[in-house]
Amino acid sequence: MTGRSLRERLEAAGQSWLGAHLQTLDGEARTRLERQLSALDLELVRRLTRAEGLAAGGLGAPDPHPYVSAEDRAADAEAAARGMDEFRGGRVAFALLAGGQASRLRWDGPKGSFPIGPATGRSLFQIFVERLRRCGRRYGPDPLFAVTTSVDTDAQIRTFFEEHERFGFPRARLRFSCQGTLPALDDEGRLLLAAPDRVFVNPDGHGGAVAALERDGTFECWEREGVKTVVTFQVDNPLLPVADPDFVGRLVAGRADIATKIVLKQNPAEKVGLVTLVEGRPRIVEYSEIPEAAAAALDADGSLALRLGSIAVHAFRLGFLRGHVTEGLPLHRARKEIPTVDAQGNELRRLGLKHERFIFDLFPQARSVQVIEVLREREFAPVKNAEGPESPATARAALEGEYRRWYAEAGVPAPDGTLEVSPLQAEGPEDLLHS
């Protein structure tokens, strides 16, 4: 790509200022920026400057989505038996979406490397991997497993896994998949600089992470191995029982395209996506997109009308997932503070427009979605902030509370001191009875 043709492409994308900026750089710095700009999808940049290809706005009036309550779920053992058959047959694979940095946690590394075990400091990665190893011990083959990374975390995550010998997980059953990036813009539609020789880009969202699994051949490989269901989950919820046979069984038995887990919202301001019906189609709506009046509206019994809070755990029929991810997911735009530099290299933070793709844009395409309530204290303790709500302290307390419940229900005295149970030892009270 010649400098002239690159400048022409930049001008067509509304980024002629970058052509001029290139002339101020010398040697390797200029080469690095030229290489990045040549690889950038400048046609996409052009569309973004014109707000083309963005997810449709305007929700109309969201309605509640039917769901299986936690009480009804506990009374029905048939779905769990169906899910166990799927596990035994090796027809379930798992994708851990782990590309994010832990900036809000003030942790220098990928979020999955954060130590969260109440007593041992087990990392988030170790807890999830050991839960999948337990699934393999219980039902037969070790499940196929993928960890999605980002450009900034890929090398760190791969190194972390190798340094810990993949926490005992077999190499042949594990894949890593690096998601793509999307550029951010300022209010005038110009690309932002992360450094004088580098344009700012951010990971392309959990929708982009799943799309990467199709792009790099992971889904095709899994399909050849006989996988029918893919469970996706995020790296920040250590309380989650990853291999949940009831969850998978309800997807399969209900002949649904998607199953998703929810908790009941605690208050209108809680920052979780909402599972709703919009114009009769299932949809997860970001909390920021719900008008205050709708978020606070109550049912006749006094509970929130829109109360099905997504915990970002989904099971997809693989055929459905492959067919719709390849069609492409729309882009979402959010105004956020972005670390950038000016043309002279002076560091500053400014508001800009970030872009991401969301996995839940697949929901309206599904013929049906199974929405399943889980108990917050049993399955939802996200680690997002360094202190306060949704912090390591609250997650460790939730983990220890769950372990103590297991001992109490098993009628087994709990050890003294801070309590932690290895997923390889137990995943519930029934395991403690036989350990």
Contacts in CASP RR format, 6 or more apart in sequence:
PFRMAT RR
TARGET T0000
AUTHOR 0000-0000-0000
METHOD contacts of the structure
MODEL  1
MTGRSLRERLEAAGQSWLGAHLQTLDGEARTRLERQLSALDLELVRRLTR
AEGLAAGGLGAPDPHPYVSAEDRAADAEAAARGMDEFRGGRVAFALLAGG
QASRLRWDGPKGSFPIGPATGRSLFQIFVERLRRCGRRYGPDPLFAVTTS
VDTDAQIRTFFEEHERFGFPRARLRFSCQGTLPALDDEGRLLLAAPDRVF
VNPDGHGGAVAALERDGTFECWEREGVKTVVTFQVDNPLLPVADPDFVGR
LVAGRADIATKIVLKQNPAEKVGLVTLVEGRPRIVEYSEIPEAAAAALDA
DGSLALRLGSIAVHAFRLGFLRGHVTEGLPLHRARKEIPTVDAQGNELRR
LGLKHERFIFDLFPQARSVQVIEVLREREFAPVKNAEGPESPATARAALE
GEYRRWYAEAGVPAPDGTLEVSPLQAEGPEDLLHS
1 34 0 8 1.000
1 38 0 8 1.000
3 22 0 8 1.000
3 34 0 8 1.000
6 19 0 8 1.000
6 22 0 8 1.000
6 34 0 8 1.000
6 37 0 8 1.000
6 38 0 8 1.000
7 16 0 8 1.000
7 19 0 8 1.000
7 22 0 8 1.000
9 42 0 8 1.000
10 16 0 8 1.000
10 18 0 8 1.000
10 19 0 8 1.000
10 37 0 8 1.000
10 42 0 8 1.000
11 19 0 8 1.000
12 42 0 8 1.000
12 46 0 8 1.000
13 42 0 8 1.000
13 43 0 8 1.000
13 45 0 8 1.000
13 46 0 8 1.000
13 49 0 8 1.000
14 45 0 8 1.000
14 46 0 8 1.000
14 49 0 8 1.000
14 189 0 8 1.000
14 190 0 8 1.000
15 42 0 8 1.000
15 45 0 8 1.000
15 190 0 8 1.000
15 191 0 8 1.000
17 190 0 8 1.000
18 33 0 8 1.000
18 37 0 8 1.000
18 191 0 8 1.000
18 199 0 8 1.000
21 33 0 8 1.000
21 193 0 8 1.000
21 196 0 8 1.000
21 343 0 8 1.000
22 30 0 8 1.000
22 33 0 8 1.000
22 34 0 8 1.000
22 37 0 8 1.000
24 343 0 8 1.000
25 33 0 8 1.000
25 196 0 8 1.000
25 197 0 8 1.000
28 197 0 8 1.000
29 196 0 8 1.000
29 197 0 8 1.000
30 197 0 8 1.000
32 197 0 8 1.000
32 198 0 8 1.000
33 196 0 8 1.000
33 197 0 8 1.000
33 198 0 8 1.000
33 199 0 8 1.000
36 198 0 8 1.000
36 199 0 8 1.000
37 199 0 8 1.000
40 183 0 8 1.000
40 199 0 8 1.000
44 182 0 8 1.000
44 183 0 8 1.000
45 183 0 8 1.000
45 191 0 8 1.000
47 53 0 8 1.000
48 183 0 8 1.000
48 185 0 8 1.000
48 189 0 8 1.000
48 331 0 8 1.000
48 355 0 8 1.000
49 185 0 8 1.000
49 189 0 8 1.000
51 333 0 8 1.000
53 330 0 8 1.000
53 331 0 8 1.000
54 330 0 8 1.000
54 331 0 8 1.000
54 332 0 8 1.000
54 333 0 8 1.000
55 330 0 8 1.000
55 331 0 8 1.000
55 332 0 8 1.000
55 358 0 8 1.000
55 361 0 8 1.000
56 330 0 8 1.000
57 289 0 8 1.000
58 289 0 8 1.000
59 278 0 8 1.000
59 285 0 8 1.000
59 289 0 8 1.000
59 290 0 8 1.000
60 278 0 8 1.000
60 279 0 8 1.000
61 294 0 8 1.000
62 274 0 8 1.000
62 276 0 8 1.000
62 277 0 8 1.000
62 278 0 8 1.000
62 283 0 8 1.000
62 285 0 8 1.000
62 290 0 8 1.000
62 294 0 8 1.000
62 306 0 8 1.000
63 276 0 8 1.000
63 277 0 8 1.000
63 278 0 8 1.000
63 280 0 8 1.000
64 276 0 8 1.000
64 277 0 8 1.000
64 305 0 8 1.000
64 306 0 8 1.000
64 307 0 8 1.000
64 308 0 8 1.000
65 275 0 8 1.000
65 276 0 8 1.000
65 277 0 8 1.000
65 282 0 8 1.000
65 308 0 8 1.000
65 369 0 8 1.000
65 371 0 8 1.000
66 371 0 8 1.000
67 262 0 8 1.000
67 275 0 8 1.000
67 308 0 8 1.000
67 371 0 8 1.000
67 372 0 8 1.000
67 373 0 8 1.000
68 250 0 8 1.000
68 370 0 8 1.000
68 371 0 8 1.000
68 372 0 8 1.000
68 373 0 8 1.000
69 373 0 8 1.000
70 373 0 8 1.000
70 374 0 8 1.000
70 375 0 8 1.000
73 79 0 8 1.000
73 246 0 8 1.000
73 372 0 8 1.000
73 373 0 8 1.000
78 253 0 8 1.000
79 245 0 8 1.000
79 246 0 8 1.000
79 249 0 8 1.000
79 250 0 8 1.000
79 253 0 8 1.000
80 245 0 8 1.000
80 246 0 8 1.000
80 249 0 8 1.000
81 245 0 8 1.000
82 245 0 8 1.000
82 248 0 8 1.000
82 249 0 8 1.000
82 252 0 8 1.000
82 253 0 8 1.000
83 92 0 8 1.000
83 245 0 8 1.000
83 246 0 8 1.000
83 248 0 8 1.000
83 249 0 8 1.000
83 252 0 8 1.000
84 139 0 8 1.000
84 245 0 8 1.000
86 92 0 8 1.000
86 228 0 8 1.000
86 229 0 8 1.000
86 245 0 8 1.000
86 248 0 8 1.000
86 249 0 8 1.000
86 252 0 8 1.000
87 135 0 8 1.000
87 136 0 8 1.000
87 138 0 8 1.000
87 139 0 8 1.000
87 140 0 8 1.000
87 143 0 8 1.000
87 243 0 8 1.000
87 245 0 8 1.000
87 248 0 8 1.000
88 139 0 8 1.000
88 140 0 8 1.000
89 139 0 8 1.000
89 140 0 8 1.000
89 141 0 8 1.000
90 139 0 8 1.000
90 140 0 8 1.000
90 141 0 8 1.000
90 143 0 8 1.000
90 144 0 8 1.000
90 225 0 8 1.000
90 226 0 8 1.000
90 227 0 8 1.000
91 226 0 8 1.000
91 227 0 8 1.000
91 228 0 8 1.000
91 229 0 8 1.000
92 143 0 8 1.000
92 227 0 8 1.000
92 228 0 8 1.000
92 229 0 8 1.000
92 230 0 8 1.000
92 231 0 8 1.000
92 243 0 8 1.000
92 248 0 8 1.000
93 143 0 8 1.000
93 144 0 8 1.000
93 145 0 8 1.000
93 146 0 8 1.000
93 222 0 8 1.000
93 225 0 8 1.000
93 227 0 8 1.000
93 229 0 8 1.000
93 230 0 8 1.000
93 231 0 8 1.000
93 318 0 8 1.000
94 132 0 8 1.000
94 143 0 8 1.000
94 144 0 8 1.000
94 145 0 8 1.000
94 146 0 8 1.000
94 230 0 8 1.000
94 231 0 8 1.000
94 232 0 8 1.000
94 233 0 8 1.000
94 242 0 8 1.000
94 243 0 8 1.000
95 145 0 8 1.000
95 146 0 8 1.000
95 147 0 8 1.000
95 148 0 8 1.000
95 209 0 8 1.000
95 210 0 8 1.000
95 213 0 8 1.000
95 230 0 8 1.000
95 231 0 8 1.000
95 232 0 8 1.000
95 233 0 8 1.000
96 128 0 8 1.000
96 145 0 8 1.000
96 146 0 8 1.000
96 147 0 8 1.000
96 148 0 8 1.000
96 233 0 8 1.000
96 234 0 8 1.000
96 235 0 8 1.000
97 148 0 8 1.000
97 206 0 8 1.000
97 209 0 8 1.000
97 210 0 8 1.000
97 232 0 8 1.000
97 233 0 8 1.000
97 234 0 8 1.000
97 235 0 8 1.000
98 110 0 8 1.000
98 111 0 8 1.000
98 112 0 8 1.000
98 125 0 8 1.000
98 147 0 8 1.000
98 148 0 8 1.000
98 149 0 8 1.000
98 153 0 8 1.000
98 157 0 8 1.000
98 234 0 8 1.000
98 235 0 8 1.000
99 110 0 8 1.000
99 111 0 8 1.000
99 148 0 8 1.000
99 149 0 8 1.000
99 150 0 8 1.000
99 153 0 8 1.000
99 157 0 8 1.000
99 179 0 8 1.000
99 203 0 8 1.000
99 209 0 8 1.000
99 235 0 8 1.000
100 110 0 8 1.000
100 111 0 8 1.000
100 150 0 8 1.000
100 152 0 8 1.000
100 153 0 8 1.000
100 203 0 8 1.000
100 235 0 8 1.000
101 109 0 8 1.000
101 110 0 8 1.000
101 111 0 8 1.000
101 152 0 8 1.000
101 153 0 8 1.000
102 108 0 8 1.000
102 109 0 8 1.000
102 110 0 8 1.000
102 111 0 8 1.000
102 112 0 8 1.000
102 114 0 8 1.000
104 384 0 8 1.000
104 385 0 8 1.000
104 386 0 8 1.000
105 111 0 8 1.000
105 114 0 8 1.000
105 383 0 8 1.000
105 384 0 8 1.000
105 385 0 8 1.000
105 386 0 8 1.000
105 392 0 8 1.000
106 386 0 8 1.000
107 113 0 8 1.000
107 114 0 8 1.000
109 153 0 8 1.000
109 156 0 8 1.000
110 149 0 8 1.000
110 153 0 8 1.000
110 156 0 8 1.000
110 157 0 8 1.000
110 160 0 8 1.000
111 124 0 8 1.000
111 235 0 8 1.000
111 236 0 8 1.000
111 383 0 8 1.000
112 123 0 8 1.000
112 124 0 8 1.000
112 125 0 8 1.000
112 157 0 8 1.000
112 160 0 8 1.000
112 235 0 8 1.000
113 123 0 8 1.000
113 124 0 8 1.000
113 125 0 8 1.000
113 156 0 8 1.000
113 157 0 8 1.000
113 160 0 8 1.000
114 123 0 8 1.000
114 124 0 8 1.000
114 383 0 8 1.000
114 392 0 8 1.000
115 121 0 8 1.000
115 122 0 8 1.000
115 123 0 8 1.000
116 122 0 8 1.000
116 123 0 8 1.000
116 124 0 8 1.000
116 127 0 8 1.000
116 238 0 8 1.000
116 383 0 8 1.000
116 392 0 8 1.000
116 395 0 8 1.000
116 396 0 8 1.000
116 399 0 8 1.000
117 127 0 8 1.000
117 238 0 8 1.000
117 396 0 8 1.000
117 399 0 8 1.000
117 420 0 8 1.000
118 396 0 8 1.000
118 399 0 8 1.000
118 400 0 8 1.000
118 403 0 8 1.000
118 418 0 8 1.000
118 419 0 8 1.000
118 420 0 8 1.000
119 417 0 8 1.000
119 418 0 8 1.000
119 419 0 8 1.000
119 420 0 8 1.000
120 420 0 8 1.000
122 130 0 8 1.000
122 420 0 8 1.000
122 422 0 8 1.000
123 160 0 8 1.000
124 235 0 8 1.000
124 236 0 8 1.000
124 238 0 8 1.000
124 383 0 8 1.000
125 147 0 8 1.000
125 157 0 8 1.000
125 160 0 8 1.000
125 161 0 8 1.000
125 164 0 8 1.000
125 167 0 8 1.000
125 235 0 8 1.000
126 164 0 8 1.000
126 167 0 8 1.000
127 238 0 8 1.000
127 423 0 8 1.000
128 233 0 8 1.000
128 235 0 8 1.000
128 238 0 8 1.000
128 242 0 8 1.000
129 145 0 8 1.000
129 166 0 8 1.000
129 167 0 8 1.000
129 168 0 8 1.000
129 169 0 8 1.000
130 167 0 8 1.000
130 422 0 8 1.000
130 423 0 8 1.000
130 424 0 8 1.000
131 241 0 8 1.000
131 242 0 8 1.000
131 243 0 8 1.000
131 423 0 8 1.000
131 427 0 8 1.000
132 142 0 8 1.000
132 143 0 8 1.000
132 145 0 8 1.000
132 169 0 8 1.000
132 242 0 8 1.000
132 243 0 8 1.000
133 142 0 8 1.000
133 167 0 8 1.000
133 168 0 8 1.000
133 169 0 8 1.000
133 423 0 8 1.000
133 424 0 8 1.000
134 243 0 8 1.000
134 423 0 8 1.000
134 424 0 8 1.000
134 427 0 8 1.000
135 142 0 8 1.000
135 143 0 8 1.000
135 242 0 8 1.000
135 243 0 8 1.000
136 142 0 8 1.000
136 143 0 8 1.000
137 424 0 8 1.000
139 243 0 8 1.000
142 169 0 8 1.000
142 170 0 8 1.000
142 173 0 8 1.000
143 173 0 8 1.000
143 243 0 8 1.000
144 173 0 8 1.000
144 175 0 8 1.000
144 222 0 8 1.000
144 225 0 8 1.000
144 227 0 8 1.000
145 169 0 8 1.000
145 173 0 8 1.000
145 174 0 8 1.000
145 175 0 8 1.000
146 174 0 8 1.000
146 175 0 8 1.000
146 176 0 8 1.000
146 177 0 8 1.000
146 213 0 8 1.000
146 218 0 8 1.000
147 157 0 8 1.000
147 161 0 8 1.000
147 174 0 8 1.000
147 175 0 8 1.000
147 176 0 8 1.000
147 177 0 8 1.000
148 176 0 8 1.000
148 177 0 8 1.000
148 178 0 8 1.000
148 179 0 8 1.000
148 209 0 8 1.000
148 210 0 8 1.000
148 212 0 8 1.000
148 213 0 8 1.000
149 157 0 8 1.000
149 158 0 8 1.000
149 176 0 8 1.000
149 177 0 8 1.000
149 178 0 8 1.000
149 179 0 8 1.000
150 178 0 8 1.000
150 179 0 8 1.000
150 180 0 8 1.000
150 181 0 8 1.000
150 203 0 8 1.000
151 178 0 8 1.000
151 180 0 8 1.000
151 181 0 8 1.000
151 201 0 8 1.000
151 203 0 8 1.000
152 203 0 8 1.000
154 176 0 8 1.000
154 178 0 8 1.000
157 176 0 8 1.000
158 176 0 8 1.000
161 167 0 8 1.000
161 174 0 8 1.000
161 176 0 8 1.000
166 174 0 8 1.000
175 218 0 8 1.000
175 221 0 8 1.000
177 209 0 8 1.000
177 212 0 8 1.000
177 213 0 8 1.000
177 216 0 8 1.000
177 218 0 8 1.000
178 212 0 8 1.000
178 216 0 8 1.000
179 203 0 8 1.000
179 204 0 8 1.000
179 205 0 8 1.000
179 208 0 8 1.000
179 209 0 8 1.000
179 211 0 8 1.000
179 212 0 8 1.000
180 203 0 8 1.000
180 204 0 8 1.000
180 208 0 8 1.000
180 212 0 8 1.000
181 201 0 8 1.000
181 202 0 8 1.000
181 203 0 8 1.000
181 204 0 8 1.000
182 201 0 8 1.000
182 202 0 8 1.000
182 203 0 8 1.000
182 204 0 8 1.000
182 331 0 8 1.000
182 354 0 8 1.000
182 355 0 8 1.000
182 356 0 8 1.000
182 357 0 8 1.000
183 191 0 8 1.000
183 192 0 8 1.000
183 199 0 8 1.000
183 200 0 8 1.000
183 201 0 8 1.000
183 355 0 8 1.000
184 191 0 8 1.000
184 192 0 8 1.000
184 200 0 8 1.000
184 201 0 8 1.000
184 202 0 8 1.000
184 338 0 8 1.000
184 352 0 8 1.000
184 353 0 8 1.000
184 354 0 8 1.000
184 355 0 8 1.000
185 191 0 8 1.000
185 192 0 8 1.000
185 352 0 8 1.000
185 353 0 8 1.000
186 192 0 8 1.000
186 350 0 8 1.000
186 352 0 8 1.000
186 353 0 8 1.000
187 351 0 8 1.000
187 352 0 8 1.000
187 353 0 8 1.000
189 353 0 8 1.000
191 199 0 8 1.000
191 200 0 8 1.000
192 199 0 8 1.000
192 200 0 8 1.000
192 338 0 8 1.000
192 340 0 8 1.000
192 350 0 8 1.000
192 352 0 8 1.000
193 199 0 8 1.000
193 200 0 8 1.000
193 340 0 8 1.000
193 341 0 8 1.000
193 342 0 8 1.000
193 343 0 8 1.000
193 345 0 8 1.000
194 200 0 8 1.000
194 201 0 8 1.000
194 339 0 8 1.000
194 340 0 8 1.000
194 341 0 8 1.000
195 341 0 8 1.000
195 345 0 8 1.000
196 341 0 8 1.000
196 343 0 8 1.000
196 344 0 8 1.000
196 345 0 8 1.000
200 338 0 8 1.000
200 339 0 8 1.000
200 340 0 8 1.000
202 354 0 8 1.000
202 355 0 8 1.000
202 356 0 8 1.000
203 209 0 8 1.000
203 356 0 8 1.000
204 211 0 8 1.000
204 355 0 8 1.000
204 356 0 8 1.000
204 357 0 8 1.000
205 356 0 8 1.000
205 357 0 8 1.000
205 358 0 8 1.000
206 232 0 8 1.000
206 234 0 8 1.000
206 312 0 8 1.000
206 356 0 8 1.000
206 357 0 8 1.000
206 358 0 8 1.000
206 359 0 8 1.000
207 325 0 8 1.000
207 329 0 8 1.000
207 356 0 8 1.000
207 357 0 8 1.000
207 358 0 8 1.000
207 359 0 8 1.000
207 361 0 8 1.000
208 329 0 8 1.000
208 356 0 8 1.000
208 357 0 8 1.000
208 359 0 8 1.000
209 359 0 8 1.000
210 232 0 8 1.000
210 321 0 8 1.000
210 325 0 8 1.000
210 359 0 8 1.000
211 325 0 8 1.000
211 328 0 8 1.000
211 329 0 8 1.000
211 357 0 8 1.000
213 219 0 8 1.000
214 220 0 8 1.000
214 321 0 8 1.000
214 322 0 8 1.000
214 325 0 8 1.000
214 326 0 8 1.000
219 230 0 8 1.000
219 318 0 8 1.000
219 321 0 8 1.000
219 322 0 8 1.000
219 325 0 8 1.000
220 322 0 8 1.000
222 230 0 8 1.000
222 318 0 8 1.000
223 318 0 8 1.000
223 319 0 8 1.000
223 322 0 8 1.000
227 318 0 8 1.000
228 252 0 8 1.000
228 317 0 8 1.000
228 318 0 8 1.000
229 248 0 8 1.000
229 251 0 8 1.000
229 252 0 8 1.000
229 315 0 8 1.000
229 316 0 8 1.000
229 317 0 8 1.000
229 318 0 8 1.000
230 315 0 8 1.000
230 316 0 8 1.000
230 318 0 8 1.000
230 321 0 8 1.000
231 242 0 8 1.000
231 243 0 8 1.000
231 247 0 8 1.000
231 248 0 8 1.000
231 313 0 8 1.000
231 314 0 8 1.000
231 315 0 8 1.000
231 316 0 8 1.000
232 313 0 8 1.000
232 314 0 8 1.000
232 315 0 8 1.000
232 316 0 8 1.000
232 359 0 8 1.000
233 240 0 8 1.000
233 242 0 8 1.000
233 312 0 8 1.000
233 313 0 8 1.000
233 314 0 8 1.000
234 312 0 8 1.000
234 313 0 8 1.000
236 382 0 8 1.000
236 383 0 8 1.000
236 384 0 8 1.000
237 311 0 8 1.000
237 312 0 8 1.000
237 313 0 8 1.000
237 379 0 8 1.000
237 380 0 8 1.000
237 381 0 8 1.000
237 382 0 8 1.000
237 383 0 8 1.000
238 381 0 8 1.000
238 383 0 8 1.000
238 395 0 8 1.000
238 399 0 8 1.000
239 378 0 8 1.000
239 379 0 8 1.000
239 380 0 8 1.000
239 381 0 8 1.000
239 395 0 8 1.000
239 398 0 8 1.000
239 399 0 8 1.000
239 402 0 8 1.000
240 311 0 8 1.000
240 313 0 8 1.000
240 379 0 8 1.000
240 380 0 8 1.000
241 378 0 8 1.000
241 379 0 8 1.000
241 427 0 8 1.000
246 372 0 8 1.000
247 259 0 8 1.000
247 261 0 8 1.000
247 313 0 8 1.000
247 315 0 8 1.000
247 372 0 8 1.000
248 259 0 8 1.000
248 315 0 8 1.000
250 256 0 8 1.000
250 259 0 8 1.000
250 370 0 8 1.000
250 372 0 8 1.000
251 258 0 8 1.000
251 259 0 8 1.000
251 315 0 8 1.000
251 317 0 8 1.000
251 370 0 8 1.000
254 368 0 8 1.000
254 370 0 8 1.000
255 368 0 8 1.000
256 317 0 8 1.000
256 366 0 8 1.000
256 367 0 8 1.000
256 368 0 8 1.000
256 369 0 8 1.000
256 370 0 8 1.000
257 316 0 8 1.000
257 317 0 8 1.000
257 320 0 8 1.000
257 365 0 8 1.000
257 366 0 8 1.000
257 367 0 8 1.000
257 368 0 8 1.000
257 369 0 8 1.000
258 282 0 8 1.000
258 314 0 8 1.000
258 315 0 8 1.000
258 316 0 8 1.000
258 317 0 8 1.000
258 320 0 8 1.000
258 362 0 8 1.000
258 363 0 8 1.000
258 366 0 8 1.000
258 368 0 8 1.000
258 369 0 8 1.000
258 370 0 8 1.000
259 314 0 8 1.000
259 315 0 8 1.000
259 369 0 8 1.000
259 370 0 8 1.000
259 371 0 8 1.000
259 372 0 8 1.000
260 275 0 8 1.000
260 284 0 8 1.000
260 310 0 8 1.000
260 313 0 8 1.000
260 314 0 8 1.000
260 315 0 8 1.000
260 363 0 8 1.000
260 369 0 8 1.000
260 370 0 8 1.000
260 371 0 8 1.000
260 372 0 8 1.000
261 310 0 8 1.000
261 311 0 8 1.000
261 313 0 8 1.000
261 314 0 8 1.000
261 372 0 8 1.000
261 373 0 8 1.000
261 374 0 8 1.000
261 379 0 8 1.000
262 275 0 8 1.000
262 308 0 8 1.000
262 309 0 8 1.000
262 310 0 8 1.000
262 311 0 8 1.000
262 371 0 8 1.000
262 372 0 8 1.000
262 373 0 8 1.000
262 374 0 8 1.000
263 272 0 8 1.000
263 309 0 8 1.000
263 311 0 8 1.000
263 373 0 8 1.000
263 374 0 8 1.000
263 375 0 8 1.000
263 376 0 8 1.000
263 379 0 8 1.000
263 380 0 8 1.000
264 303 0 8 1.000
264 304 0 8 1.000
264 307 0 8 1.000
264 308 0 8 1.000
264 309 0 8 1.000
264 373 0 8 1.000
264 376 0 8 1.000
265 272 0 8 1.000
265 274 0 8 1.000
265 304 0 8 1.000
265 306 0 8 1.000
265 307 0 8 1.000
265 308 0 8 1.000
265 309 0 8 1.000
266 376 0 8 1.000
267 304 0 8 1.000
268 292 0 8 1.000
268 295 0 8 1.000
268 296 0 8 1.000
268 304 0 8 1.000
269 295 0 8 1.000
270 287 0 8 1.000
270 309 0 8 1.000
271 287 0 8 1.000
272 287 0 8 1.000
272 309 0 8 1.000
272 310 0 8 1.000
272 311 0 8 1.000
273 284 0 8 1.000
273 285 0 8 1.000
273 286 0 8 1.000
273 287 0 8 1.000
273 309 0 8 1.000
273 310 0 8 1.000
274 284 0 8 1.000
274 285 0 8 1.000
274 287 0 8 1.000
274 290 0 8 1.000
274 306 0 8 1.000
274 307 0 8 1.000
274 308 0 8 1.000
274 309 0 8 1.000
274 310 0 8 1.000
275 282 0 8 1.000
275 283 0 8 1.000
275 284 0 8 1.000
275 308 0 8 1.000
275 309 0 8 1.000
275 310 0 8 1.000
275 369 0 8 1.000
275 371 0 8 1.000
276 282 0 8 1.000
276 283 0 8 1.000
276 284 0 8 1.000
276 285 0 8 1.000
276 306 0 8 1.000
276 308 0 8 1.000
277 283 0 8 1.000
278 285 0 8 1.000
278 364 0 8 1.000
281 363 0 8 1.000
281 364 0 8 1.000
282 363 0 8 1.000
282 364 0 8 1.000
282 366 0 8 1.000
282 368 0 8 1.000
282 369 0 8 1.000
282 371 0 8 1.000
283 360 0 8 1.000
283 363 0 8 1.000
283 364 0 8 1.000
284 310 0 8 1.000
284 358 0 8 1.000
284 360 0 8 1.000
284 363 0 8 1.000
287 295 0 8 1.000
290 306 0 8 1.000
294 305 0 8 1.000
294 306 0 8 1.000
295 304 0 8 1.000
295 306 0 8 1.000
296 304 0 8 1.000
297 304 0 8 1.000
297 305 0 8 1.000
297 306 0 8 1.000
298 304 0 8 1.000
298 305 0 8 1.000
299 305 0 8 1.000
308 371 0 8 1.000
308 373 0 8 1.000
310 360 0 8 1.000
311 374 0 8 1.000
311 379 0 8 1.000
311 380 0 8 1.000
311 382 0 8 1.000
314 359 0 8 1.000
314 360 0 8 1.000
316 362 0 8 1.000
320 362 0 8 1.000
320 365 0 8 1.000
320 366 0 8 1.000
321 362 0 8 1.000
324 362 0 8 1.000
324 365 0 8 1.000
325 362 0 8 1.000
328 357 0 8 1.000
329 357 0 8 1.000
329 358 0 8 1.000
329 359 0 8 1.000
329 361 0 8 1.000
329 362 0 8 1.000
330 357 0 8 1.000
330 361 0 8 1.000
331 355 0 8 1.000
331 356 0 8 1.000
331 357 0 8 1.000
332 355 0 8 1.000
332 356 0 8 1.000
332 357 0 8 1.000
332 358 0 8 1.000
333 353 0 8 1.000
333 354 0 8 1.000
333 355 0 8 1.000
334 353 0 8 1.000
334 354 0 8 1.000
334 356 0 8 1.000
335 351 0 8 1.000
335 352 0 8 1.000
335 353 0 8 1.000
335 354 0 8 1.000
336 351 0 8 1.000
336 352 0 8 1.000
336 354 0 8 1.000
337 349 0 8 1.000
337 350 0 8 1.000
337 351 0 8 1.000
337 352 0 8 1.000
338 349 0 8 1.000
338 350 0 8 1.000
338 351 0 8 1.000
338 352 0 8 1.000
338 354 0 8 1.000
339 347 0 8 1.000
339 349 0 8 1.000
340 347 0 8 1.000
340 348 0 8 1.000
340 349 0 8 1.000
340 350 0 8 1.000
341 347 0 8 1.000
341 348 0 8 1.000
342 348 0 8 1.000
363 369 0 8 1.000
374 380 0 8 1.000
377 398 0 8 1.000
377 401 0 8 1.000
377 402 0 8 1.000
378 402 0 8 1.000
381 390 0 8 1.000
381 394 0 8 1.000
381 395 0 8 1.000
381 398 0 8 1.000
381 399 0 8 1.000
382 390 0 8 1.000
382 395 0 8 1.000
383 390 0 8 1.000
383 391 0 8 1.000
383 392 0 8 1.000
383 395 0 8 1.000
384 390 0 8 1.000
384 391 0 8 1.000
385 391 0 8 1.000
386 392 0 8 1.000
387 393 0 8 1.000
388 394 0 8 1.000
399 420 0 8 1.000
400 418 0 8 1.000
400 419 0 8 1.000
400 420 0 8 1.000
401 419 0 8 1.000
403 414 0 8 1.000
403 419 0 8 1.000
403 420 0 8 1.000
403 421 0 8 1.000
404 414 0 8 1.000
404 419 0 8 1.000
405 429 0 8 1.000
406 421 0 8 1.000
406 426 0 8 1.000
406 428 0 8 1.000
406 429 0 8 1.000
406 431 0 8 1.000
406 432 0 8 1.000
407 413 0 8 1.000
407 414 0 8 1.000
407 419 0 8 1.000
407 429 0 8 1.000
407 432 0 8 1.000
408 414 0 8 1.000
408 429 0 8 1.000
409 429 0 8 1.000
410 429 0 8 1.000
410 430 0 8 1.000
410 432 0 8 1.000
410 433 0 8 1.000
411 429 0 8 1.000
412 432 0 8 1.000
412 433 0 8 1.000
421 432 0 8 1.000
425 431 0 8 1.000
425 435 0 8 1.000
426 432 0 8 1.000
426 435 0 8 1.000
END
